[in-house]
Amino acid sequence: MCDTDHDHGKPFTLENRRSILLGLGIAFAGSVAASAAHAGRMRLPGMTFAPTPGIDLIADTTAHALPQPLVATRNDILGPFWRAGAPFKSKIIPAGAKGQVLQLSGTVMDTDGKPVPDVIIDIWNSDADGVYDLKNPGQALDPSEFKFRGLLRTDAAGRYEVETVVPGKYKIPGKLPGFEAYDGVLRPSHIHLMTSHNGTVPLITQIYFAGDPEIANDPWAAKSKNIVALDTTAATWRATFDVVLLRFA
């Protein structure tokens, strides 16, 4: 990842990253909403495909160079099945759904190791068969039909917790705009996570699970450090994913 703004050749600073995110149409106001300001010149998330299929908006080299004890969590692709307007709920398993129940929890911190309260976390995943509630990215669904999607707010200690199922694996559909080079690739099990907070750089990332054989061949997971262990000793499996966010300078 280079250290310059791809559009203007400016240094790739935290403020530039904020501008890039806003320019891509990603905005949050309690629940996540996509800005229409750039709809005429680009396809927005939740419509066709993610606007950042190959860009890590938080440059790893810059994050590692910061004089802080912790390194910011790395970005990942948004993917084509994000939806705005998910409800606030900590249990996102719809009634009657099958699958192995998973409790995912963690702490959101800044690079000084201080907890960050009141971070909005947008979290979503496929069902146990690898199917999202959207059958295609442009599909319109009633808000009551949200499945395996929810918004969380970190508490005073920066903690969050969500109950979902272990997501199934799926093949990238053929001729999916922006992902044609990966037609038929079997994606590893993963959970999507996106953050919103006035004082920190927004994070878009994915969480993978240790031991998944598909990670090695996945175009994105193979480069990720967001791989967590599964504790399978109880009926409800558990995993911990701590998030480190960069504060705006």
C-alpha positions, 0 to 999 in steps of 0.5 A: 500500500503506497503512502500517497492519496491515489487521486491527488498525490498528497501524503496519505494522512489520517485526515486524507483517509477521513476525506476518502471515506466520506468521498466514497459515500460511507456515512453514519448517523446512529444507523449506517446510511450511504450518502447519495452525493456521489451516486452519479459517478460511482456505485454505492455499497449495498447497491452493487459492490463495495467501493473499496475492493482492493484498497486498505484505507488505513495504510499498514505502513503508516499505522505501524510507524505511529508512536503508539503501543498498539497497531490499528486493526487492518481494513478489509473489503466491505463486500457486496451485501452490506445494508444500511439501516440495521436495528440495534440488537445484540442477538442477530439470529432470526427465529428458527434459524439453524447453525452453531451459535457463536458469541463474539465479544471484545474491546474497542481501544485506541492505539494508546490502549485506552477503551473507546466507549460509544462506538457504533459497530455494524456487524453482519454475516451469512447464515449457516449455509453461506446465504445472506438475507439479500439474494443480490446486492440491489434487492430491496427488503423490508426492515423487518427482514433483517437477518444476521445483521445488527448495530451495537454500541460499546459500553463505558469500558469499550466492550461489545458482545453479539450473538450470531451463528458460525457463518457458512462458506460460499462461492463468489457468484459469477460476473459479480461487478468488481469481483469478476476475477474471483468468480467461483472462489470459495470464501472462508467463514467470516463476519463483517464489522464496521465502526463509526465514532466521531473521534476515530477513523472508520474501520471496515473489516472482516473476522476469520476463524483459525484453522479454516482451510479456505483462508490460505487461498482467499484473496483477502483472508490470506493477507489478514491478521484478523483471525480468531480462535474458536472456543468450542468447549460449550454449547455456545461457541465463543470468540474474542476480537479486540478492535484497535482504532486510530484517532484523528490527529 
